[in-house]
């Protein structure tokens, strides 16, 4: 499976590096192209993304990915690496990164409504 990995390497403490995440994904049969969450071209990167987009970081990274992703049919997976990880927790996504990745094979998909409050 092809994937686009959007990683915030400064999220949390003791989180895997981008290279380590790519290796873990590869071991799970996921060929990932890695990008930084704060890349100024993230919207363009996500526009070209097909298959799966993996948001690896905290709530800010997940928020950045889902709000900049134009194709709402593109699947997004969360790897919670931040401090609070409220978005991932609300979906029941917890545990070691390796277990989360392994769980994707048999996991369930849920839709996410995006709103903006001012």
C-alpha positions as CSV (number, residue, x, y, z in Angstrom):
1,X,0.0,0.0,0.0
2,X,1.2,3.5,-0.8
3,X,1.0,6.3,1.8
4,X,1.9,9.9,2.5
5,X,3.4,10.3,5.9
6,X,3.1,13.8,7.5
7,X,5.3,13.9,10.5
8,X,6.0,16.4,13.2
9,X,9.4,15.4,14.5
10,X,9.1,17.7,17.5
11,X,5.8,16.2,18.8
12,X,6.0,14.6,22.2
13,X,9.0,13.2,24.0
14,X,10.9,10.1,22.9
15,X,8.9,9.8,19.7
16,X,10.3,7.9,16.7
17,X,12.2,9.8,14.1
18,X,10.9,10.2,10.5
19,X,13.3,7.5,9.3
20,X,12.2,5.1,12.1
21,X,8.5,5.7,11.2
22,X,9.2,4.9,7.6
23,X,10.9,1.7,8.6
24,X,8.0,0.7,10.8
25,X,5.5,1.4,8.1
26,X,7.7,-0.5,5.5
27,X,7.8,-3.5,7.9
28,X,3.9,-3.4,7.9
29,X,3.8,-3.4,4.1
30,X,3.2,0.3,3.8
31,X,5.4,2.3,1.4
32,X,5.4,5.8,2.8
33,X,6.7,9.0,1.3
34,X,7.6,11.3,4.3
35,X,7.0,15.0,4.6
36,X,7.3,17.4,7.5
37,X,4.0,18.7,9.1
38,X,5.2,22.3,8.9
39,X,6.2,22.1,5.2
40,X,5.0,25.3,3.6
41,X,3.8,23.2,0.6
42,X,1.7,20.8,2.7
43,X,-1.5,21.7,0.9
44,X,0.1,20.8,-2.5
45,X,1.6,17.6,-1.1
46,X,-1.8,16.5,0.2
47,X,-3.5,17.4,-3.1
48,X,-1.3,14.8,-4.8
49,X,-1.7,12.2,-2.0
50,X,-3.5,9.0,-2.9
51,X,-4.3,6.0,-0.9
52,X,-3.6,6.8,2.7
53,X,-2.4,9.9,4.5
54,X,-0.7,9.2,7.9
55,X,-0.7,12.1,10.4
56,X,2.1,11.4,12.9
57,X,2.2,14.0,15.6
58,X,-0.1,15.7,18.0
59,X,-3.5,17.4,17.6
60,X,-2.0,20.2,15.6
61,X,-0.6,17.8,13.0
62,X,-3.8,15.9,12.7
63,X,-5.7,19.2,12.4
64,X,-3.3,20.6,9.8
65,X,-3.7,17.4,7.7
66,X,-7.5,17.1,7.8
67,X,-8.2,20.8,7.2
68,X,-5.7,21.0,4.2
69,X,-6.8,17.8,2.6
70,X,-9.0,18.6,-0.4
71,X,-10.2,15.1,-1.3
72,X,-12.5,14.1,1.5
73,X,-12.5,10.5,0.3
74,X,-8.8,10.1,1.1
75,X,-8.3,8.0,4.2
76,X,-6.4,9.5,7.1
77,X,-4.7,7.5,9.8
78,X,-3.4,9.0,13.1
79,X,-0.2,8.1,14.8
80,X,-0.5,10.0,18.1
81,X,2.9,11.3,19.1
82,X,2.0,14.5,20.8
83,X,1.5,15.3,24.5
84,X,-2.3,15.3,24.8
85,X,-3.5,13.6,21.6
86,X,-7.1,14.5,22.2
87,X,-8.2,13.8,18.7
88,X,-6.7,10.3,18.6
89,X,-8.0,9.6,22.1
90,X,-11.5,10.6,21.0
91,X,-11.3,7.8,18.4
92,X,-9.8,5.3,20.8
93,X,-6.3,5.4,19.2
94,X,-3.8,4.6,22.0
95,X,-0.8,2.4,22.5
96,X,2.7,1.9,21.1
97,X,3.2,3.1,17.5
98,X,4.0,-0.5,16.4
99,X,0.6,-1.7,17.7
100,X,-1.3,1.1,16.2
101,X,0.2,0.5,12.8
102,X,-0.5,-3.3,13.1
103,X,-4.1,-2.6,14.0
104,X,-4.7,-0.7,10.8
105,X,-5.0,-4.0,8.9
106,X,-8.1,-5.0,10.7
107,X,-9.2,-1.6,12.1
108,X,-12.5,0.2,11.3
109,X,-13.0,3.4,9.4
110,X,-15.0,6.3,10.7
111,X,-15.9,9.6,9.1
112,X,-14.8,12.8,10.6
113,X,-16.8,16.0,10.2
114,X,-14.7,19.2,10.1
115,X,-16.1,22.5,11.3
116,X,-14.7,25.9,12.1
117,X,-15.9,28.0,15.0
118,X,-15.0,31.6,15.4
